[in-house]
Amino acid sequence: MFLFSLVLGACSSDQSNTDNDSGGSKDGKPYIAIISKGFQHQFWQAVKQGAEQAAKEFDVEITFEGPESESQVDKQMEMLRAALDKNPDAIGFAALDSQAALSLLQEASDNKIPVIAFDSGVESEIPLATAATDSRAAAALAADKMAELIGEEGEVAVVAHDQVSQTGIDRRDGFVNQIKEKYPNITIVDIQYGGGDHLKSTDAAKAIMQAYPNLKGIFGTNEGSAIGVVNAVSEVNRNDLVVIGFDSGKQQIDAIKNGLMTGAITQNPVGIGYETVKAAVDAINGKEVQKNIDTGFFYYDKDNIDDEEIAAVIYE
């Protein structure tokens, strides 16, 4: 697993690094088209930076783009269609919907264009590899931390980013199943979906808190979900709640430091981007690639947030 220190500046509004009209870049370098699940969250900017690091190291050209919102499956399909039309040497793809892209991915396969999935897989054997966090295991760790913090009893809820992407499903189920299997005195009273949007997630969390006044904790399954929960807790003055998030970014880091969020799971987004491009380069060169590339995860809170190991994988 590769860990990289990361400093991110303001998010660029440009969603592409370069333009290509046919296979290979204009200067003859291999060209890899990368279609992300989003572009606005700091997480995706971190993935982009990792991809750019690998592109420089392996001397390839990449484009990196994603829809404005992680609910825009149709927009992502348009981007994948446009990428295929450029006849890239390989494609990196993070699916918003695990089934929606299957016909386009089949087209890539038919045209001998290697596909590397990242962050979230698809229901197909077409991708040669998937570079991702083990989301079920990561969410199970979040459940263990939640249980520990509430004394292994009481009511908890989940604000998830979606129920169609593989990460949305895996993080929800990883948390829920761990609670059900290990903690019989904890009840999951509600699961709401905010589309990864912090405003929708705020509304969802507030509705849960109103419906369940004895609630002890909420798990937010991605950056937008977690920030939404934090905002809701702040707005209704429920600072007694245990909030466990997922991913990093400045708002979550600040929320942990000021006590509004108890802790979170961080992925290794720079490593995800790096490994995606590395696997694509290997595939272009006819090398065998590992089917499942586990890029790792960590739990962080105010006690370990400044540790070297954690500092290498959180991002602002």
Secondary structure in CASP SS format (residue, H / E / C, confidence):
PFRMAT SS
TARGET T0000
AUTHOR 0000-0000-0000
METHOD secondary structure of the structure
MODEL  1
M C 1.00
F C 1.00
L C 1.00
F C 1.00
S C 1.00
L C 1.00
V C 1.00
L C 1.00
G C 1.00
A C 1.00
C C 1.00
S C 1.00
S C 1.00
D C 1.00
Q C 1.00
S C 1.00
N C 1.00
T C 1.00
D C 1.00
N C 1.00
D C 1.00
S C 1.00
G C 1.00
G C 1.00
S C 1.00
K C 1.00
D C 1.00
G C 1.00
K C 1.00
P C 1.00
Y E 1.00
I E 1.00
A E 1.00
I E 1.00
I E 1.00
S C 1.00
K C 1.00
G C 1.00
F C 1.00
Q C 1.00
H C 1.00
Q H 1.00
F H 1.00
W H 1.00
Q H 1.00
A H 1.00
V H 1.00
K H 1.00
Q H 1.00
G H 1.00
A H 1.00
E H 1.00
Q H 1.00
A H 1.00
A H 1.00
K H 1.00
E H 1.00
F H 1.00
D C 1.00
V C 1.00
E E 1.00
I E 1.00
T E 1.00
F E 1.00
E E 1.00
G C 1.00
P C 1.00
E C 1.00
S C 1.00
E C 1.00
S C 1.00
Q C 1.00
V H 1.00
D H 1.00
K H 1.00
Q H 1.00
M H 1.00
E H 1.00
M H 1.00
L H 1.00
R H 1.00
A H 1.00
A H 1.00
L H 1.00
D H 1.00
K C 1.00
N C 1.00
P C 1.00
D C 1.00
A E 1.00
I E 1.00
G E 1.00
F E 1.00
A C 1.00
A C 1.00
L C 1.00
D C 1.00
S C 1.00
Q C 1.00
A C 1.00
A C 1.00
L H 1.00
S H 1.00
L H 1.00
L H 1.00
Q H 1.00
E H 1.00
A H 1.00
S H 1.00
D H 1.00
N C 1.00
K C 1.00
I C 1.00
P C 1.00
V E 1.00
I E 1.00
A E 1.00
F E 1.00
D C 1.00
S C 1.00
G C 1.00
V C 1.00
E C 1.00
S C 1.00
E C 1.00
I C 1.00
P C 1.00
L C 1.00
A E 1.00
T E 1.00
A E 1.00
A E 1.00
T C 1.00
D C 1.00
S H 1.00
R H 1.00
A H 1.00
A H 1.00
A H 1.00
A H 1.00
L H 1.00
A H 1.00
A H 1.00
D H 1.00
K H 1.00
M H 1.00
A H 1.00
E H 1.00
L H 1.00
I C 1.00
G C 1.00
E C 1.00
E C 1.00
G E 1.00
E E 1.00
V E 1.00
A E 1.00
V E 1.00
V E 1.00
A E 1.00
H C 1.00
D C 1.00
Q C 1.00
V C 1.00
S C 1.00
Q H 1.00
T H 1.00
G H 1.00
I H 1.00
D H 1.00
R H 1.00
R H 1.00
D H 1.00
G H 1.00
F H 1.00
V H 1.00
N H 1.00
Q H 1.00
I H 1.00
K H 1.00
E H 1.00
K H 1.00
Y C 1.00
P C 1.00
N C 1.00
I E 1.00
T E 1.00
I E 1.00
V E 1.00
D E 1.00
I E 1.00
Q E 1.00
Y E 1.00
G C 1.00
G C 1.00
G C 1.00
D C 1.00
H H 1.00
L H 1.00
K H 1.00
S H 1.00
T H 1.00
D H 1.00
A H 1.00
A H 1.00
K H 1.00
A H 1.00
I H 1.00
M H 1.00
Q H 1.00
A H 1.00
Y C 1.00
P C 1.00
N C 1.00
L E 1.00
K E 1.00
G E 1.00
I E 1.00
F E 1.00
G E 1.00
T C 1.00
N C 1.00
E H 1.00
G H 1.00
S H 1.00
A H 1.00
I H 1.00
G H 1.00
V H 1.00
V H 1.00
N H 1.00
A H 1.00
V H 1.00
S H 1.00
E H 1.00
V C 1.00
N C 1.00
R C 1.00
N C 1.00
D C 1.00
L C 1.00
V E 1.00
V E 1.00
I E 1.00
G E 1.00
F E 1.00
D C 1.00
S C 1.00
G C 1.00
K H 1.00
Q H 1.00
Q H 1.00
I H 1.00
D H 1.00
A H 1.00
I H 1.00
K H 1.00
N C 1.00
G C 1.00
L C 1.00
M C 1.00
T C 1.00
G E 1.00
A E 1.00
I E 1.00
T E 1.00
Q C 1.00
N C 1.00
P H 1.00
V H 1.00
G H 1.00
I H 1.00
G H 1.00
Y H 1.00
E H 1.00
T H 1.00
V H 1.00
K H 1.00
A H 1.00
A H 1.00
V H 1.00
D H 1.00
A H 1.00
I H 1.00
N C 1.00
G C 1.00
K C 1.00
E C 1.00
V C 1.00
Q C 1.00
K C 1.00
N E 1.00
I E 1.00
D E 1.00
T C 1.00
G C 1.00
F C 1.00
F E 1.00
Y E 1.00
Y E 1.00
D E 1.00
K C 1.00
D C 1.00
N C 1.00
I C 1.00
D C 1.00
D C 1.00
E H 1.00
E H 1.00
I H 1.00
A H 1.00
A C 1.00
V C 1.00
I C 1.00
Y C 1.00
E C 1.00
END
